Amino acid sequence: MKRFAQTVRLKDDPEIIRKYEEYHAHPWPETNAGLLKCGILRMYIYRFGRHLFMFMETKDDFDLERDIPKYMEHPRAKEWDELMRGFQETVPGAPPGSTWVLMNEVYALESGGTK
């Protein structure tokens, strides 16, 4: 299983934050189905103030560069992405024009158990 962490900020507007959370409380079934179909096993988004953190677990053969564009081929996925981009702004230091940016893992603790 692969893991990915990404971050983005929401625009500085309480109404935008409310709407973003409302959409994610009731995501479109087609977008969830598309994410699962492209190889994402689990996805979590957390918010602190305007900052969002997304954590994904994917199949071993998942490739962001290959599989997310496949997901985006679905019209509802494109519509969802465009709608969500309207709520977001990139974090300081991210490449111009980006939204979600990958974060580097700097620490991991996992229970390995004994055999």
C-alpha positions in Angstrom: 0.0 0.0 0.0 1.2 3.5 -0.8 0.5 6.6 1.3 0.3 10.2 0.1 -0.1 13.4 2.1 -1.1 16.7 0.5 -2.0 20.2 1.7 -3.9 23.3 0.5 -5.6 26.3 2.1 -9.1 27.4 1.9 -9.8 31.0 1.0 -10.1 33.3 4.0 -13.9 33.5 4.1 -16.1 31.7 6.7 -18.9 31.1 4.1 -16.4 29.4 1.7 -15.2 27.2 4.6 -18.8 26.3 5.5 -19.7 25.4 1.9 -16.5 23.3 1.5 -17.3 21.3 4.6 -21.0 21.0 3.5 -19.9 19.6 0.1 -17.6 17.1 1.8 -20.4 16.0 4.2 -22.4 15.0 1.1 -19.9 14.1 -1.6 -21.1 13.2 -5.1 -21.4 9.4 -5.4 -19.7 9.5 -8.9 -16.6 11.3 -7.5 -16.2 8.8 -4.6 -16.7 5.9 -7.0 -14.2 7.3 -9.4 -11.6 7.8 -6.6 -12.0 4.2 -5.5 -11.9 2.9 -9.1 -8.6 4.7 -9.9 -6.9 2.9 -7.0 -7.4 5.1 -3.9 -8.4 2.8 -1.0 -8.8 5.5 1.7 -8.9 9.2 1.7 -9.2 11.6 4.7 -9.2 15.4 4.7 -8.6 17.3 8.0 -9.0 21.0 8.5 -7.4 23.4 11.0 -8.5 27.0 10.4 -8.0 27.5 6.6 -5.4 24.7 6.3 -6.4 21.3 4.8 -4.4 18.1 5.1 -5.3 15.1 2.9 -4.1 11.6 3.6 -4.6 8.9 1.0 -3.8 5.2 1.0 -3.7 3.6 -2.4 -3.0 0.3 -4.1 0.7 -0.6 -4.6 0.6 0.1 -8.3 -1.1 3.5 -7.9 0.7 6.4 -9.7 -0.5 10.0 -9.1 0.7 11.2 -12.5 -1.0 8.3 -14.3 -4.1 7.6 -12.3 -5.5 11.0 -11.2 -5.7 12.1 -14.9 -7.7 9.0 -15.6 -10.1 9.8 -12.8 -10.4 13.4 -14.1 -11.6 12.1 -17.5 -15.1 11.6 -15.9 -17.2 14.8 -16.4 -18.4 14.8 -12.7 -14.8 14.5 -11.5 -13.9 17.5 -13.5 -16.9 19.4 -12.3 -16.1 18.6 -8.6 -12.5 19.5 -9.1 -13.4 22.9 -10.6 -15.9 23.6 -7.9 -13.4 22.7 -5.1 -10.6 24.8 -6.7 -12.9 27.8 -6.3 -12.7 27.4 -2.5 -9.0 26.8 -2.4 -5.7 28.7 -2.6 -2.2 27.2 -2.6 0.1 27.2 0.4 3.0 29.6 0.6 6.0 28.3 -1.3 4.1 26.0 -3.6 4.6 26.1 -7.3 2.5 28.8 -9.1 -0.9 27.6 -10.2 -0.9 24.6 -7.9 -3.6 23.7 -5.5 -3.0 20.5 -3.5 0.8 20.0 -3.0 2.5 16.8 -1.9 4.1 16.7 1.6 7.2 14.7 2.4 7.0 12.1 5.1 9.4 13.0 7.9 8.3 10.4 10.5 6.3 7.2 10.7 5.4 5.0 13.7 3.9 1.7 12.8 3.0 -1.3 15.0 4.8 -4.2 13.4 3.8 -6.9 15.9 5.8 -10.1 16.4 5.8 -13.2 14.2 
